Amino acid sequence: MPTLVMHGEDDQIVPIDNSARLAVTLLKNGALKTYPGFSHGMLTVNAEVLNRDLLAFVRG
C-alpha cells in the first residue's frame, strides 16, 4: 500500500529527523514529502498546500 508521510521541516514539537525520516524507512512503499518552513500546525495553517499534494498523491 503506498503511504505518504508529510512533515514540516520547522516542526519544533516533533522534529523531522526523529519522526518522519525514520517512519518512511519502516514503510515498504513509503514516500516522504517535506515542507521547508512549515511548522507542527501545518495541517491547519497550510491546508491548501497539503490538500493539493495529498490529492495529487492519491490520484498518483
C-alpha positions in Angstrom: 0.0 0.0 0.0 1.6 3.3 -1.0 1.9 5.6 2.0 2.6 9.3 2.0 4.4 10.8 5.0 4.1 14.6 5.1 6.2 16.7 7.5 7.1 20.3 8.1 10.9 20.9 8.3 10.4 23.6 11.0 8.3 21.4 13.3 9.6 22.1 16.8 7.2 19.8 18.6 8.0 16.6 16.6 11.4 17.1 14.9 11.6 15.6 11.4 14.7 13.5 11.9 13.1 11.7 14.9 9.8 11.0 13.2 9.1 11.3 9.5 12.6 10.4 8.2 12.6 7.4 10.4 9.0 6.4 9.7 9.4 6.4 5.9 12.3 3.9 6.2 9.9 1.5 8.0 7.3 1.6 5.3 7.6 -0.9 2.4 6.1 1.6 -0.1 6.5 4.9 1.7 7.2 8.4 0.3 8.3 11.4 2.2 7.2 14.9 1.3 8.8 17.7 3.4 7.8 21.3 3.6 10.5 23.9 4.3 9.4 26.4 6.9 6.2 24.6 7.8 5.6 24.0 11.5 3.7 21.4 13.6 0.4 23.2 12.8 0.9 22.9 9.0 -2.3 20.9 8.6 -4.4 23.9 9.5 -2.1 26.8 8.7 -1.1 25.4 5.3 -4.1 23.3 4.4 -4.4 24.5 0.8 -0.8 23.3 0.0 -1.2 20.0 1.8 -4.6 19.2 0.4 -3.3 19.8 -3.1 -0.3 17.5 -2.5 -2.4 14.8 -0.9 -4.9 14.8 -3.7 -2.0 14.5 -6.2 -0.6 11.5 -4.3 -4.0 9.8 -4.2 -4.5 10.3 -7.9 -0.9 9.2 -8.4 
